[in-house]
Amino acid sequence: NVRRGVFRDYFVADTGNNCVRKIARGGHVSTLPYVFQAPVGIAVDITTQTLYVVDQEGLFKIADHTYLLQKLTPSPTSFTGLTFDEAQQLYYTSPNQHQIYRHGATVSLLAGNGQPGCSEGRGAQAQLNTPSGLVCNHQGAFFLADSANHRICKLVLE
């Protein structure tokens, strides 16, 4: 999972090595000073220059210049894909629950009825099967890897 950050740096969730790598503009690779538990999702909030990482232990927020780590979830999670929309709202996939959520002051369901399947529909009427990767384009459309259905889905919020 790779995300472009501020100042044209890239961040990589290096799952097998339990770390997050930063690739600077000139190609220099460095490791963030934290040990994660199999990080699988990463997203960058470009307005606050904040990096978000999800691993087996939860969702973490890392300030860009200070590298101050803050855990946002109280318990282990099953999140994978992380992305921001144009309004810098954070979204994530939950493969075990077959759903997609918006993370904020409260967590709200975006899509998926919680049962594995393959059907189109609005919000909770849609069926997904192990959604993983998630990105949002500049027009506000979301694309997700519906892994067990072997398809890419497009979600448009109205």
Order of alpha helices (4+ residues) and beta strands (2+ residues): beta-beta-beta-beta-beta-beta-beta-beta-beta-beta-beta-beta-beta-beta-beta
